[in-house]
Structures are given as structure tokens and as C-alpha cells.
């Protein structure tokens, strides 16, 4: 082989190698992509029960992941499970996620997070719609959780909610509240509400329930002796607001809800959390964990960044309540 042909052969070989490298680079997902090296991620979502607030947090979580490059059908598989408020279902779902070797689990509501946290100390867990991580023994502290659980809190602006109640019912002297005795998050909220209401000279009367079937009796036991109701972000109450409001409206007693979906279901008003946006925040936290940027143990619990006043215009009319102009100007109105 002469020198000219040898040089020509070497040039063709170098060109072929360059084209192969270029093709491989084009298929890699690009620098910084969440799908770099073709990794596929598995995420489990366990939701305690179906109602609007938790459903919205669920949707927001998935959209938050997508915003950060983790997209279902591309580099992400999601196993969605709803426990229907049943503890045995929660246990089964937790075992399913552990045996399925999920890369991360999103737990929606306190009992869901507690169950999955008891089932694994290795899989990262991000929670949402959880009021008090420390009180629920999910985190050592809000600033430094210390284990495999972090997430977003739906702790309400309770003082502002009671202030709103007094603007809408300035003659109120006695507040009633109903909550589920087994829900730690509800107990925390009611305790805080009671302390603030009493500092304002109000009396608080409390009734507890175990299931949705107890709501009617609990409401009837209070409705004749209270001027207004305050309801926390209690999962049982949230799923049955129309049952409560049917009784309170008949007695002309307003209900201040813990979050906007309670208002959309019939309560008079709230100053509360946008659960969809809370879910988006949670999705962004999960994305940092999946990308290897952060670990749950070192990620502070985040609180809601989006709060809003929500007024049920139809309910206000039914109760004969005039909404003050300063409240209306900043409110979302439910017709």
C-alpha cells in the first residue's frame, strides 16, 4: 500500500469514529438533563383519601416534577395509589412501594406519610398536606428533618382565619369546631385556634368525630349554642363539607373553612392555602432529591407560598351576611 492510500484510509477511520461519538452524544439527553445516561425513575404517590384539596396537591406534585425535567412517559414512571382512608390499605401500599424499590415516594396527608415512613428508612419520602412534621414524628425539626422524610406543610394562617371570621361575624362570641380525633394535624390546628380565639375573648366549643357518619350528630350538638364554626384542614371534614353546611346554613351559622376547597364545597369563607401550588413546591423538592442535589435529612420543611381569601357568594346570601369591601377586594369569589 502506498503512502497516499494509507493517509486516505486513516482519514476515513477518524471521520467514522467522530460520527459515532456525535451520534452517541445526541442521544444522551444533553448536559444537565434529568434523563442523562438514560436513567428511568420510579416514583410512588400514596394519597390518604380522595377529596379536592388532596387531589390538587397530587396534580401539583406531578406538574412540579415535570417543570424540573422529570416527565411521566419519558424518564419517569408513577405508581399512584389511594388508600380510601383505610389503614390496612396504607400498609399494603407501603409494602408495594418498598418491594417495588421506588426511587422516591410522595405521601399526601399525615397518616400516609407516617405509614410509609414506618415501612422504610431508605427510600426518600416527600410529604405534602401535612401540618406538623415534628408533632407527627416525621422529622426531628423543621429546619433539619434528620432522616428520609421532608416536604411541605399545610399549616394554616389560623390567626388570620379567626380575624376573617370576626370581620364576617363581628358579633360572634362562641365558636364551634368539629375534627377527627385520630388526625394529629387537626388536633394541632384546633389547639392553636382555641388559644388565639380565647385571647380575643371568644369561647370555643369542640366536638370530635371518628368517621364521616358522625358529622351530622356532632354538628347538631353544637349548632344551637355557637355563633360560627371554624373547620381545620381535616380530611374527614373536607370530604363531607356539604353534610355539615346543610345543618349550619339551616341555623344561619357561618362556617369558616381551613382551605379554599371547603369554601367551594359550601363553607362561607377562608384565608387559606392553594393546594395545587403546594403540590408544585413539593414536586420541586422531589426533583432536587431525584437529581442527587439534596437529601431529605438536610432539606427544611417548606410552608405554603400562596395564600388567598376565598368567599362563597351564594352562601353569604343564604346566611344574610354582607361581605365588607376590604375583604371583597382581595378575594376569589365562588358563585
N, C-alpha and C positions, 0 to 999 in steps of 0.2 A: 504494500500500500504506500503510495507516495505521500509527501508531507501535506500537499493541498487537500487530498481526500481525508486525511487524519484530522486536520483542523475543522473541516466541514462536519465530520461526524461528532466531534466534541461539541461544537456549537449547537447541533440539533439535540444532543443529550441534555445540555444545560437548559435549553428552551423548554424541553419536555418536563424537566424537574420543576422549573419555575411555574409552569401552567398548573401542575399538580398541587403545588403549595398554595397557589392563588385560589384554586377551587376549594381546597380544604378550609382556607381562611374565610371564604364567603359563606360556608355552611356552618360556621361556629357560633353564630348569633351575635358576633361583634364584641368588642371590649366592653366590659361592664354589664353585659346583658345578664338577666336572671337565668337565662337558659344556656349560659356558657357551658361548654363541654357536653351539651345535650342532656343535662340533668332534668329529670322529671320529679316533681314534688307531690307528696300526698298530704292533704290536709283534711282532718275530720272536723265537722261542726256538730256540736251537740246543743240543742235548744230545749229548755225545760218544758215549755208548753207553747201552744200556738195562740198568740194574740198580737195586735198590730204593732205595739212597741218592740217586742222581741223579733217579730218578723222583719221590721225595718232595720234593726241592728244587724240582723243576719245578712240582709241585702247589702247594707252599707259595708260590712266586713268584706264581702266578696268584691265589691266595686273598689274598695280601698286597696286590696291586693292587686287588682287589675291595673290601677293607676301606677303602681310601682313595678309593673312588668311580670306579675305572676297571674297568668290568664288561663282559665279553665278551657280545656280542649287543646291547649298549646303546650305549656310546660307544667300544667297543674291539674291534678285530679282531686275532686272534692267529694267526700262521703258525708252527706247531710243526714242527720238523724234528729228526730223529735221524740222526746220521752213522754209526751202527753201527761205531764205532771205525775208520773209513776216512778217510784224509787227503784223498783225492780228493773224497769226499762233502762233507767240511768246506769245501773250496774252492768247490764248486758251490753249497752252501747260502749261503756268504758272498756270492757274486756275486748270488744270488737276492735276498738281503736288501738289498744295495746298489742293485740295479736297481729293486727294489720300493719304494725310498725310505721305509724304515721310520722311524718316529719314535724308536724305541729298540730295541736288541737285548739280550736276556738270553742270556749264554753260560754253559753249565753244564759245568764242568771246564776245566782249564788249556789243553789243545790246542784246544778250541773257542774259547776267548777269544783265544788267540794268532792263530788263523786269521782271525777276524772283525776283530781289531784291525789286522792287516796289510792288510785289504781296504778299511778306511775310517778316516779320521781325523775325519770329520764327524758320523756317526751316534753318539749316546750309547750306550755299552755298559756294562751292569752284569753282573758275573760272580758266580758262586757255585760252591761246591765247588772252590775254588782255594786252594791252600795258601800260596803265596808270590808275590804280585803283583810285587814288586821283582825277585826272582830270575828270574821268567818274563818280565821286561822288559815288563810290562804297566803299570807305574806307576813314577814317579820316586821316590816314597816312600810309605809307608803313610799318613802324615799329610796329604800334598798330592800326589795322583797326577799332576797336571800336564797331562793330555791328555784323551782322551774315554772313558777306562776307569776305573771304580771298582767297588765291590761288596763281597761278604762273603767272609771267609777261613774255611776249614775246618781251619786249623792245630790239630792235636790237643794235648791236655794230656799230652804224651809222658812227662814225669817221673811224673805221677800214674798213667799206664798201666803203667809199669815197676814202680812201687811196688805196684800191684794185682797184677801178675804175681808179685811176690815174696811177697805175702800168700797167694796161692793155691798157689804152689810155692816155699816158703821154702828148699828145698834146691837150688834151681836155681843152676848155675854157668856154663852155656853157653846163650846164646840164639841161635836161628836166625831168619833173616828172608829172605823172598823178595820181590822187587819188580821192576817192569818198568823196564828200563834206559832207555827213552825217555821216561819220565814224570818230569819235573822235580820235581813235587810229592812223589813217592815218594822221590826221592833226598834231598830236603831233610829229610823226616821220618826216614829211616834214619840220616842223618848225625847228627841231633840225638839220636836214640835211642841210637846207638852211643856217643856222648860221655857221655851220662848213665849208661848201663849200665856202662861201663868205670870211671866214677867210683865206682860201687857195688861194684867188684871182679868184675864179670861179664865173660865173654868173648863176643864177638858173631861169629857166622859168617854170611856173606852169600852168597846165590845170586841171580843176575839172570835174568830171562826176557824174551823178545820177544813171545810170544803165549801164549794160554791153553794151547796144545798143549805148552808147555814146563814147565808146573807140576808134573806128575807126576814127571818126571825130576829137577827141582830139589828137590822135597820128599824124594824118595828119597835124594838125595845128602847131605842134612843130617840126616834123621830119626834115624839111628843114633848121632849124635855131639852132639846138643843135648838140653837138658832141657825146653825150652819154645820156642814160636815167638811172635814179635811181628810182626803184619802191619799196615803203614800203610794209609791210605785210597787204595790203588792200584786203579785202575779195572779192570784185567785180573783181579787177585786177587779183588776184590769180586764179580765176575761168576762166579767159579768156586770159591768157598769150599768147597762140598761135595766137590770133587775133592781139595782139599788136606786137608780134615778126614778123609776116608776113609783117607788114608795115616797121618796123625798119630795118630788115635784107635787105629788098629790097633797102633801102637807105644806107646800110653799117654803121648803127649806132648801137653800142652795148647797151644791157640792163643789168644793174646790179640789181639783184633781192634782195628782203628783206629776202628770205629764200630759202633753197635748192630745194623745190618742184617747185618753179618758174624756177629754172635752169633746172630741169628735164622736165619741160614743154616747154623749148625753150630759156630762157634767157641765157646770156653768163656766168655769174658767181655770186657768193655771198660768204660772210663770215657770216654764219648765224646759226640759231637755229635748233636743231634736235627736231622736234615737238613730235615725239614718246616719247623721253626721257623726254620732258617737261610734257607730259601727265602722265608718270610714277611718276614723282615728285608730281604731283597733286593728284594722287591716294594714295600716301603715306600720304599726308596731310589729305586727306579724311578719311583714316584708323585711324589716331590718333583721329579724331573727333568722328567717329563711336564707337571707343573703349572707349570713355569717358576720354581720356588722355588730350585733349586740347579743347579749344573753339575758334571759328573763330575770335572773338574780340581781342584775345591775340596772334594770330599767324601772324608773319610778312609775308608780301608778299615776295615770293621767286622769284629769277631770274634764268634763264637757266644755268645749269651747263655744258652743252655740246654744243660747238660751232665748226664749221668746215668750211673750204674753199671747195667750190664745183664749178667745171669748166665743161662747156658743150663743149666738144672737137669738136663735129660736127659744132656747132655754131661758134666757134673760126675759124675753117677752112673756113666756109662760109663768114665770115667777113674779112678774111685775117689777123687775129690777131695772133701773136706768143706769147704764154704764157711764161713769164720769168721762169727760172729754179727754183728760190727760191719760187715762187708761186706753181709750179707744185709738188714740193717735199712733201708738206703737204696737197695736195688737193685730194678730192674724184673726180674721173673723170666720167662724164656722156658721154657715147659713142654716 
